[in-house]
């Protein structure tokens, strides 16, 4: 009762923090804020401007000037030169690239020192032409320069001996080109804005550097007149700001361009300082753009920010959140009465029906990152990731068919228990040690990223969101054990799939275009592509997926989250049915999520003014849509779906990690480890791991990086190997402890080299890992055979052995 009351109070505290007044939404308003009151010196009005490491730089024909934006210091000349050529600049991190300082064709890299703002100069290969106009950009370790009527030129920056090459798009006019590079989640993209004076529009081209290929963005018919384009700068994760200004116009016209939906929108600058903007330049931040405008005492530099108001949740939404969290706590309390010992806590008393176990497998593999990232991926890219995710469900099915007979015959609850019987306790301890920190790391990331999105959209304090999800999931897991985990997974899957289906229906019935027209638009824009047929070991392609199918099967053989569901059924026949059922559920559920992303694309193509420009990550798309476009009550349901998906993953990880410790480090090595002592210790460990996951997420929140999830996947791939060890042990009697002790550490070293030297995709690293273990492990076992090989009756794929007891 105390635990139940504590969980309900925690849920209520978080939900109360989320009850903001739901204002009428105000979309994407421009705001101007000057960096200082002092005007730019007159001799710098025509200079090329750049931002780097907290400093502003003005590169003129007579020298380079710098000003510190934090201290609002005056402009100081830091270098002198004499040039009669036009000047062009582009920035990336601390580097500023210039064309025209020493001569019309000279190219230099200026590196800004963070503290002093001093610049170190490095000459680069000269341009093959003398430009009178143009646009410079940095993208994917290369420098690009677009010259009117002379095409687009590229210089690779990694090779000191490289020269400029012409990479012009074949069908582009290149009349008044503007190049920009946009960085999103550590990935860059290059865009070429090419005004078409004959059509009075602006064409946009995108460059794919790995394939050296240009593609033309779709024309939505709302492009501004191209002849007046002056500057374009990136902002947010999928937008640019463009300044249009004819010589005859008195006021500037500012547009945004959505690089994902290819839609334009004009801002209403009215009678604000922004009507006097004469120049835009990159701030180096996705949150705002830098601009130069005509002030009363001369030109002034400042920031253009885009703000959105009116986000928040209604009282009804908050009530839905409270009700859900209270329900989860009650489930834990209800099943606490049925937990009498380890068998109940770790296997749910083997009372679970196959369909509940199958749904739980799907729910725990589809985290909140799936709820947010999959629709965002379908929106920004296409359906190609669908094959990878269904491939994962297929590998779970195959792994289940292999594991279920052996686990039920041997009455074991984890793979290290099998390894101990087959290869000895040394390998068991090594396997458990490598497995322990991975669930903690991934759980911390999985709870952090959704909490960041919820906090950004609703105004809920980030740390409260983290605490409530961590605390409630931990409490019902302590109380109800595996049975509570699985039944809450069932409820959570229904909630987040149902909420997503409602969102799809709302968009579908609200579109002005029909479904037929919408499907045609998605097809023409490449949004329905299911597979990438190009061969690559560093990207997700059809061949990467096919090559890694065996790797996925082997990885899931050592996945405690999956194993725990299989052993919760009354008999092996029910467990196999659970494996088949999860495959059908996963394929169906993923279709709903990808459809949501496709419909989001149609919605924002039709309503370009409604997409939130200040977003810095694509995963924010779904929470923003929920908060702003879904009716009250239903938006609360969809917010609950993010809570649900997060908690279904957390509870599984902390419960599975506890199982590994009790069954492999406590019960085998402590003589006084009775069932009741193990049961009590298991609950304590669940609480400890729940606290560690929650606190780790809070620590990550202080030092949040966009690459946390990629880091988690890389670590899992590098440390993988337990499944390969187990499968090799099941396939042959010759494989022994010496072979495993040599092969597994050797494979980890090889994985590290493949990641950091060759840059392989984490899927390929997993494939290399199990291949290395198979080859090295079996070869060493043949060279150093055991005198008395360990044989496990019924522990191979070839011999059934005796029938097990009903319970372990």
N, C-alpha and C positions, 0 to 999 in steps of 0.2 A: 504493500500500500504506500510506503514511503517513496519507493522508486517511482510508482505510478504518479503520485502527487508531484514529485520533483520534475518528471518529464512534462506533465501538463503545464506546470508553472513556467518551465523554460519555453515551451511552445507558445504560451500566451504572451510572454515577454517579447519574443521575436515578432509575433504577429501584431502586437500593439505598435511596435516601432514602424511597422509597414503601413499603418493606416494613415496615409496622407490624403488630403483633400484632392479629389480628382478634378483638376481645372480643365477648361476648354483648351485643347492643344494648340500651341503656337509653333509653327514649323519654321526652322532655319532662318533666323533673323540675323542680319549682319550688324556687328558692333565695331566701332573704331576706338582704339586707345593709343594715343601717341606715346612713343618711348621716352621722349623728353620734350621740354618746352622750347629748347633751342633749335633753330632752323639749320638745315644743311648749308654749309658754305656755298656761295654762288658758283665757285669754280668746280663744284662737284655735282651740279645739277644734271649734267650729261654723263656722269660716271656710271660705270657698271657696278651694281651693288650686290653684296653677298653676305651671308651670316654663317659663322662657324665658331664653335666652342665658346659661346657667350659673347662674341665680339661681332661688330659690324665692320665691314670693309667696303671702301669705295675706291675702285680702280679707275683712275682717270688717265688721260694722255700725258700727264706730267708726273704722276706718282701714285702711291698707294696710301690711303688714309684709313685709320682705325678708330673705333669708339667702343668702349665697354658698355654693354646694355645693362648690366647689373648695377654698375656704379653711376650710370648715366654721365660718363665722362665726355669731355669735349673731343672733337675730332683732332687727331694728331697725324702728321705725315710720318710714316715709318719706312718709306722707300721712295726713291726718286728715279725717274726715267723720262725719256722723251720719245713720244710716239705720235705719228700722224695717222695711224690706222684705227679703224673701228675696233672696239674692245668687246669681248664676249666672255662670260664666266659661267661656271656650273660648280656646285658644291656637293660633296659627299663626305659625311662625318667631319673630320678635321681638315680635309683637303679642299682647296679651291683650285679649279682648273681654269686657265685663261688662254685666250687666243688674241694675239695682236699687240702684246706689250713691247717687244723689241723690234718686231717687223710685222708686216701683214700676215705672214705665214707662221710666225713663231707660236709655239705651244709650251706652256709651263704648268707645273704642279706646285702650288703654294701650300705648305703645311702650317696650320695655325697652332701656336703653343697656347694651351688653355689659360695659364696664369697671366702671362704678359701680353699675349696677342701677337708676338713676333712671328714673322713668316720666314720659313726656310724655302728656298726656290730650287726646283729641279727641272731642267729643260727636257722636253719630250720631242718626239719626231715631228718635224715641221709639216704643215699642211701642203698638199700638192697644188693648191690653188690659192689665189689671193682674194679673200672674200670682202665684199663691200657691205654685205648684210648676211645674217644667218642666225643660227640658234645652236647652243652647245648644251650637252647633257651627259651625265655619267650613269651607266647602267651595266650590271653584270660584269664587273671588272673590265670595262671598256669605255672609251670616250667616243662620243658621237657628235658629228657636226653636220647640220643641214644647211645647205646653201641654195638660195633661190636660183632655179634653172640649172643648178649643177649637182643636184642629188644629195644623198645622205652618205657621209663617210664615217668609217669606223677605225679606231686605233685600240688594239688590245693592250691593256696596261700591265698584264702579268709578264709579258715578254719585252725585255729592254730593246731587243733588236727588231721589234715589229714595226710595220709601216702602215700608213693609212690605206684602206681599201674602200671601193665604192659598193655600197649595199642598198642602193636606191630601190624602193618598191616600183615595180614595172609600170603600174597604171597611175601613179600619183603625178600630179601636175608640178609639184614643188615650186609654187609661185611665191608664197609668203610663209615659209614653214616655221613652225614653233615646236621644238622638241622638249619633252619633259620626261624625267624618270620618277616613278612612284614606288616607294618601298612599303611593303605590307608583310608583316610577320616574317621578317628577314628575307623576303623575296622581292626582287625588283622587277618592274616592267617599264618598257619604253613606249611612249606614245608620240606620234607625229600628227600635229594639227596642221592641216594644209588647206588654207582658204581657197575655195573655187570661185573666182570672180565671175565666171560666166554663169554659174548657177546660183550666185548670191547665197552660198552656204559654206559650211566648214566641214571638210572631210576629216575623218580621224582614222589613223592607221596604228596598229599594234604590232610590235616586233617581238618575235620569239627567238631569243638569242641561241639556245641550245640547237634549234633546228634551222637557224639563219633564215627565218621566213617571216614575211609581212602578211597581215590579214586586215582587211578593211572592215571597220565597225559598221553595223547596220545604220541606215539613215531613217530616223523616226519622223522626218518631216518637220521638226521643230528647231532646226539648227539656226543660229543667228547669222546675219550677213557676214560672209567671210572677209570681205575687203577691209573691214575696220578692225580686225583682230590685232592686238598689240602684244599682250603677254598672257601666259598660262602658267599657273603654279599648282602643285599637288596639295590636297588637304583631305584629312580623313583617310579612311582605308579604301575608298572607291570613288572619290570625287576630285575634280580640279576646279579652280577659280580662273575664269578667263576675263580679261579686260578688253572691251571693244570701244573704240573711240575714233570717229571720223574727224578730220580736220575742221569740218563745219559744225560739229556738235559742241555745245557748251558744256555738257555734263557727260561723265563717264557712264558706261553701261557695263554692269558686272553680271556674268552668268556663271552657273555651275554646270559641270558636265559629269554625269554619272558614268564611270568607265565600265560598269557591269551591265547596265540596261541601255547604254548609248543614248541617254535622254538629256536634253538641255532644259534649263530653267533660268529665267531672268529674275534677279533680285530687284526689289523696289528700294532704290537708294533715296528717293524723294529729295527733300531739301536738307540733306545731312552732309557732314564733311566728306563722305564717300563719293559724292558727285564730283569732287575735285581731285580724285585719284588719277595720277598720270603714269604710274609705274608699279608693277607687281614684281616681287622676287621671293624666292624660296626662303622660308624661315629656318629650315632644317627640322621642323616639328610638324607632326600631322595635325596638331591642334589649332594652328593658326597660320596665316600668311602675312608676309611683310609687304608694306606698300609705301609709296611716296606720294604725298598730295600737296597741293598748293595751299600754303598757309598764309596768314595775313602778313607775316614778317619774312616769308620765304618758304621754300619746300621743307616739309616735315616728314620724318619717318615714323611709322607706327605699325600696329598690328591690326589685322582684320580677323575677328573671331566670329564664329557662327554658333549661335546658342539656340536651344530649343526649350520651351517651357511647357508646363502642363502635364508632365509625367507624374505618376503616382497611382495609388490604388484607392478604390472606393471602400466604404465601410463594408459593403457586401463582399468584395474581394477578400478583405481581411478576415471576414467571418468564415469564408470557405477555407482559407489557410489554417485558421484556428481549428476548424472542424477536422481537417485532414490530419494535422499533427496530433490532435487528441485521439483520433481513431487509431493511429499507429501505436501510441502509448497504450491504449486499451488492449490492442492485439497482444502486445508483450505481456501485459498483466494476465490476460485470459490463458495464454499458453504456459505461463509460469506454473500453473497448477498441475500441468501434465509432465513437468520435468522432474523426474525422480533420481536420475543418475546420468552417467556419461553416455549410455546408449540413447537415452532420450535427447540429451543436449547436443550430441554430435550427429545422430542419425535420425532424429525425430521419431524415435521408437519404430522406425521402418513402417510408419503408418501412412506415408504420403502417397496419393494416387499419382499415376504416371503423368497426367496432364498438368498437375500442379508443379511437379519437378521440372517438366519441360518448359513451362512458362517461366519458372524461376531462373532457369539457365539463360533464357533469352533476356529477361529483365536485368540480370546482373551483368551481362555482357554489353547491354545498351545503356551506358551511363548518361548522365545529364549532358555530357559533351556530345553524345549522339543526338539527343533531343535538340540541341542548339546547332551543333556543327554540321550534321547531315543535311538539314534543310538549307543551311548557309552554303554548303558545298554545292548542292543542286542549283541554288540561286546564282552563285558566282561562277560555277564551272558547268557540270553536267552530271550524268548518272554513272560515270565510270567507276566510282568507288563502291557502287552497289555490288558489283561482282566480287570485289574483295571481301565485303562483309558477308555476303551469302556464302562465299568460299570458306569463311571462318566457321559458319554454322555447319557446313558440310564436313569440315575437319572434326568438329565436335561429335557429329554423328558417327564418323568412322572410328574415332578414338573410343567412343562409348562402346561400340561393338567389340572392340579389342579388349577393353579393360573390364567390362562388366562380368564376364564369366570368371576371370581370374580373381577379381576382388571378392566376389561372392563365394568362390571356392575356398579362398584363404582367410575369409572373415577379417579383412583389414580395412582401414579407413583412410590411408594416405599412401602415396607412392613411396616415400622413404621407408615405410614398413616393409614393402615388398623388396626394396633394394637391400635392406638390412638382412633379410632372409637369404637373398640370392648372392650378395656381394660383401656383406659384412657391415659392421657399425661405423667404420671409418667413412665409407662412402655415404652412409645415411646422414652422419653429422655434417659432412661437407655439403650435401644437398640441401639440408634444412637451413644451414647457415647462409647459403647463397639465396635461398628463397625468402628469408625472413624480412629483409629490408625492402625488397621490391614492392610487396603489397602496401607497405607504409608509405613509400615514396609516391606510388601511383594514386593511392587514396587521398593523400594530401593535395595533389594536383587536381584530382577529380572533384574534391570539395571546394577548392579555392576558385577555380575558373568560373563555375556557375555562380558562386557567391559574389564574385566581382561583377558579373553581368547583372545579377539581381540588384546589387547595390547601386550600380550606375543608372539603372532604369527606374527603380522605385524610390530611391532615397533611403532604403533600409541600411543601417550601419553595417559595413562589411563584416566586422568582427562578430556582430550579433547573428548575422546570417550563417557564418561558419559555425559558431557555437551551437546554435539550435539544431542544425542538421547533424552535427557530430554527436551532440548529447542525446537527442531523441533516438537516433539509430543505435547508439551504444546501449541505451537503457532497455529498449525492447529486445535487443539481442541478449543482454544479460538475463532478462526475465524469461524469455520464451525459447531461447536456444534456436536450433536449426528449424524447428517447426514454425516458430514465429517469423524467422527470416524468410522462409519460403512462402508462407501465406501473405506476408506483407509485400513480397515481390509480386505475387499474383495481383493483389489490389493495386500496386503501383503501376504495373504494366497496363492494366485496364485504364487507369487514370491518365497516364501520359499518352497512350495511343488514342483513347477517346477524346482527350482535349485537342490533340493534333487533328483528328478527323473533323472535329467541330470547326477548327480554324480553316481547314480546306474548304468545307462547305460554305462558310461565311464568305470567303474570297470568291469561290466559284459562282455563287448566286449574286454577288455584287459587281461582277465584271460587266462592263458595257459590251466588250467583244464576246462573241459566242465561244463555246468550247472548241468548235471546229477551227475558227480563226486563231484562237489561242494555241491550239496544238500545232497549227501550221507555223505560227511565229516561233514557237519553241524549237521545232524541227529545223527551220531555216537558220536560226541563231546557234545551232549546234548544242542546244541544252538537253537533248534527249539521247545523246551519244552514250552507248553502253560500254564501249571498249576502245582502248587506245592500242592499235595494232603495231605501233613502232617499237623496235627492240631497244631496250635500255635497261641497264642494271642500277641506275640511280633514280629512276622515276617509276611511278605505279602504272604499269601497262598490263595488257592481257598476258603477255609472256612472263612478266614478273609474278603475276598471280598463279599461273599454271606451274611455273618452276617451284613455287613455294608451297604448293599443295601438300607435299609430304612433310615439309617443315611444320605446317600448321597442325597436321595430325599428331606429330610427335610432341609439339609444344603442349597441346591439350591433354596429352597423356600424363603430364606432370602438373596439370592445373588443378590445384586443390579445390577451387571454386566449383569446377565442373564435377570432379570426383565426388564431392560431398553430396551433390544432388542425386547422382546415380545410386549411391549406397543408401539413400533414404527410402527407397521403394521396398515393398514386401519381398520381392524375389527378382531374379535376373531378367525374367521375361518382361516384367513391368518396367525395369530400368531401361531395357532396349526400346520399349515403346516410348519412354520419355525422351530418349535420344532422337528417335524419328520425329516425334511430335515437335520438339524444339526447332528442328530444321524448318518445318512447315510454318511455325509461328514466326520465326525470324524472317523468313522470306516475305511473309505477308506484312509484318510490322514495318519493315524497311521500305516497302512500297508506299506506305502511308507517309513516312517521313520525307522520302524523296519527292513525292507528289506535292507535299507542303512547300518544299523549296521551289518547285516549278511554278506553282501557283503564286508564290511570293514574287517571282520574277515577272509574271504577267501583271500582278497588282501594281508593282512599282514602274513598269513600263507605261501603264495606263495612268498612274498617278505619280509622276517623277517628283512633284513638289513635296510628297509625304515621306520620302526616305530621309532618315536623319543623317545629316552630313557630318556632325562631330564624332560619329562612331570611329573608333580606332582599331577595332577588330571585327572580322566578319561574323563571329559568334554572337555579337551584340544585336544582330539583325532580328533574331526571333524574340528576345525579351522586349526590344523596343516595339516591335509589331504588336506583341501581346498587350503592352501597357497603353498603346495609343489607338489601336484599331479594333480591338475585341471588346464587345459590350461588357459592362460591369457584371460581375458574377462569373461569366465565362472566362474573363481574363484572370480571375483568381484561380479558376480551375486549371488553366494552362500554367500559371505560376507554380501551382501545386505540383504539376507534372515535372517541373524542373527539380523541385525538392524531392519528389518521389524517385526520379531516376538517379539522383545523387545518393540518396539514402540506400537504395537497393544495391548499389555497388559497395558502399562503405560497410554495411552490415555483413556482406559476404566476405570481404577481405579480412576484417578483424576476427570473424568467426573461424575462417579457414586457417588463419595464422595461429590462432589459439589451438586448433586441432593438431596442427603440425607439432607444436611444442609439447602438448600433453602426451600425444601418442608416440613421439619419437625422442624426446629429451627428458621427460619426467617419468612416465610409467616404466620404460625399460631399464632405467638406471637407478631408481630409488626403491629400495626394498619395502619401505613403509607406504608405498603409493597405493592406497586402497581406492576403491571406486568412489567413495564419498569424498575423500581428500582430493582426488583428481577433479571431481565435479565442482567442489568449492574453488579450487585453484583456477579452473577453466573460467568461472565467472569473474574472478579477480583479473585474470589476464585480458579478458574481453574489455573490462573497464580500463585497464592500463593502455591497451592498444587504441581504444577509442579516444582517450585523452591525448596520446601521442599524435594520432592522426590530426585531431582538431588543433592542437598547439602548433604542429608542423605547418599546417595550412596557414595559421596566423603569422608564423615566421616568414613563410613564402610571400604572404601578402605584403609584408614590409619591403621585400626585395623582389617583387613580382617581375617576371620576365616573360615575354611572349613565347619563348622557346621551351617552357617548362614541360609541356606535353611531349614535345619531340625528344627532350632529354630522357623522360621516363621510358619512352618506346626504345630509345637507343640502349639504355641500361638493361632493359629486359632482354633485348636481342643479344647483347654482349654476354650476359650471364647465363643465357639459356644453355641447356645441356642435359638437365635431369631427365627429360622425356626421351632423349636419344640414348642415354645410359640404360633406362628402363627397357626400351624396346629391344636394344641389343641383347640385354639379359634375357628377355622373353624369347628371342629368336634362336639363340645358340647357348649351349652349355659351356663352350670353350671360353667365352668372355669372362674375365675374372677381375678381382679387386685391383691388381697391379695395372691392368689395362685401363681401368676406370680412373685410377689415381694419376696416370700419365696423360690420358686423353682429355679429360675435362679442363684442367688448368691450361694445357696446350691450346685447346680450342678457344679459351677466353683471350689468350694472347693474340691468336689469329684474328679473332673478331675485332679486337681493338685496332689492329693494323688495317683491317678492311674498312673500318669506319673512318679513322682519322687520317689514313694515308690515301686510300682509294675512294673514299666518300660514298661507299655503297649504301643503298636503301636498306632500312632495318629488316625488311623482309628477306633480302638476299643474304644479309648477315646471319639470320637464323638458319637459312639453308646451308651456308658454309659451315656453321657451327655443328649441325648434326652430321654433315658429311665428314668433317674432320674427326669427330668422335667415333664414327663408324670405322673409318680407315685406321686411325691411330690406335683406338681401343682394341680392335680385333687383332691387329698386327702385333701389338705388344703382348697381348694375351697368348698368342701362338708362340712368341719367343720366350715368354716366361710363364709356362703353364703351372697351375697349382697342383701339388701332389695329391690333394684330396679335394677335388672340385665340389663346391656347394651345390647340392641338388634340392630343389623345392618341389615336392610332389604337388602336381596341379598348377605349377607356377610358370609354365611355358605355353606357347600358343599351340603346341603339338600334342600335349598330354593333358587329359582332364583331371586325373587324380581322384581322390575320394570326395564324397559329398560333405560339405561343411555342416557345422552345427547351425542351428537357427539364428543364434546371436553370438557376437564375439564375447 
